[in-house]
Amino acid sequence: MTTTSVAPRPATYREVFAVGQFRVLFGSYTLFLIGETVRMLALSVTVYAATGSPLMSALAYAAGFLPYALGGTLLLALADRWPPRTVMIGYEVLRTAVSAVLAAGLLPVPAMLALVCVTGLPSAVASASRTALLPDLLDGDRYVLGRAVFSMTAGGTQVLGFAGGGMLIAAVGAQGALWITAVTCLASAGLLRLRLADHPRRRAGASAGISETWQVNRALLGRPEIRALLLAQWLAPALMVGAEGVLIPYAAQVGAPDAAGLLFTAVAAGMFTGNLIVGRLVRPADRERLARPLALALGLPLLGFAPHPAPGYAAILLTVSGFGVAYQLALARRFLDEVHETQRGQAFGLLLTGTMTLQGLAAAAGGALGEVATPALVVALAGAASALAALVSWRTLSPTP
C-alpha cells in the first residue's frame, strides 16, 4: 500500500494533458461516451418504433446499465488478472460487433435487449481497468484532476450527447446512428491498440473468475476504512439521483413540461462546474475541508422544491446540488491509498458498480414514490435522505490529520 502527502497546490489541466498516455486514454473514453450515448438513444427509438411501448423503450434505454451490477458481482477479478489495454480493446471490439448486429435490424426486440444485456456484463471490468490505469499515468494531485476531467467529460457528454444524438437520429435514422456507434467503438479500439502502452496485469496466476471476484469484494468490504470510503461515495449521490426520477413529472406539475430538459441539464452543468472549480482552483488541503459542506450541498438545496418553485429557480437549486458532487475529489486519493495495488482494478470496479447500481435503484424508487406522492415532495424527500447520508458519513468526510 502506498501513501501520498497532500500537495501544497492543485495540479493544472496543462500538467494533466501534458501526459501523452493520458491524452490517449481520454480520447478513447470520449469516443466510448459518445458511442454509448448515441447507442442508448438509437436503441430506445428502434424498440419504440417496433413495439409502440413506452415500457419497452425505457427498458431498452436502461439495458446498458442493468448488466453493471451482475458484471461487478461475477467478473471484476479480471480487471486485475488481465492487462488493462487487453481488457479495454476487447470490450470495444465486442461493442463494435454488437452495434453492427443491432444496426443490421435482423433481431426481434426481445433478442436485441437480451444481446445488449449479456454483452454488457464486461462493462464493469472495462470501466474498472480504465479507472485503475489513471494512477499509473498521473501522480499526486494530477491523478485527482485527471479523475475530475473524466467526470466533467461524462457530464458534458450527457448534456451535449442527448441533444446531438437526437439530431443525429433525426438526420440518419436510428439504424444509421447505430452504424455510427460501431464506428466510434472501432475508432476507440484502434486508438488504444496503436497509441496506448501495454501495462502488466496486477495479479499473476490463473484467473479464478467468479469465486475470486466474490472473495476480493468481501475482503474489500470487510476493511472498515475502505467500506467507509465506499459508502461515503455511494450513498449521498445515489439518494440525490432519486430526485431525477421525477423531474419530468415535476416540470409537468408546475405547468412547464418543456422545462424538463432544463432541469436535467442543470444537474449535469452543476457537476461539470463543481469538478472544474474544486479540482483546479482549490488546494488539496482545502478540498478536504470542503468535503463536508459540499456533500451536504447535494441534498439540502433539494428541500427548496417543497414550495413548488418555478423551473428557473428549480434549475438553480439543481445546479447547486450537482456542484456538491465535487466532494468526491477530496476522497479520491484517500481511496487510492487504502487499496493495495494488486486489488486496484477490482476496488475501482466495486466503487463504480455500487455507484451505478444504487443510482439506478434510487431513480426507480423515486419514480415509484412519485406514484403516490407529488413530484415536489419526492424531490424534497430525496434531498433530505441525501443530506442524512452525508451526516452518516460525517466522520469519513472529515479532513485527514
C-alpha positions, 0 to 999 in steps of 0.5 A: 500500500502506498501513501501520498502527502497532500500537495501544497497546490492543485495540479493544472489541466496543462500538467494533466494533458501534458501526459501523452498516455493520458491524452490517449486514454481520454480520447478513447473514453470520449469516443466510448461516451459518445458511442454509448450515448448515441447507442442508448438513444438509437436503441430506445427509438428502434424498440419504440418504433417496433413495439409502440411501448413506452415500457419497452423503450425505457427498458431498452434505454436502461439495458446498458446499465442493468448488466453493471451490477451482475458484471461487478458481482461475477467478473471484476477479478479480471480487471486485475488478472488481465492487462488493462489495454487487453481488457479495454480493446476487447470490450470495444471490439465486442461493442463494435460487433454488437452495434453492427448486429443491432444496426443490421435490424435482423433481431426481434426486440426481445433478442436485441435487449437480451444481446445488449444485456449479456454483452454488457456484463464486461462493462464493469471490468472495462470501466474498472481497468480504465479507472485503475490505469489513471494512477499509473499515468498521473501522480499526486494531485494530477491523478485527482484532476485527471479523475475530475476531467473524466467526470466533467467529460461524462457530464458534458457528454450527457448534456451535449450527447442527448441533444446531438444524438437526437439530431443525429437520429433525426438526420440518419435514422436510428439504424444509421446512428447505430452504424455510427456507434460501431464506428466510434467503438472501432475508432476507440479500439484502434486508438488504444491498440496503436497509441496506448502502452501495454501495462502488466496485469496486477495479479499473476496466476490463473484467473479464478473468475467468479469465486475470486471476484466474490472473495476480493469484494468481501475482503474489500468490504470487510476493511472498515476504512475502505467500506467507509470510503465506499459508502461515503461515495455511494450513498449521498449521490445515489439518494440525490439521483432519486430526485431525477426520477421525477423531474419530468413529472415535476416540470409537468406539475408546475405547468412547464413540461418543456422545462424538463430538459432544463432541469436535467441539464442543470444537474449535469452543468452543476457537476461539470462546474463543481469538478472544474472549480474544486479540482483546479482552483482549490488546494488539496488541503482545502478540498478536504475541508470542503468535503463536508459542506459540499456533500451536504450541498447535494441534498439540502438545496433539494428541500427548496422544491417543497414550495413548488418553485418555478423551473428557473429557480428549480434549475438553480437549486439543481445546479447547486446540488450537482456542484456538491458532487465535487466532494468526491475529489477530496476522497479520491486519493484517500481511496487510492491509498487504502487499496493495495495495488494488486486489488486496484482494478477490482476496488475501482470496479466495486466503487463504480458498480455500487455507484451505478447500481444504487443510482439506478435503484434510487431513480426507480424508487423515486419514480415509484414514490412519485406514484403516490406522492407529488413530484415536489415532495419526492424531490424534497424527500430525496434531498433530505435522505441525501443530506442524512447520508452525508451526516452518516458519513460525517466522520469519513468526510472529515479532513485527514490529520 
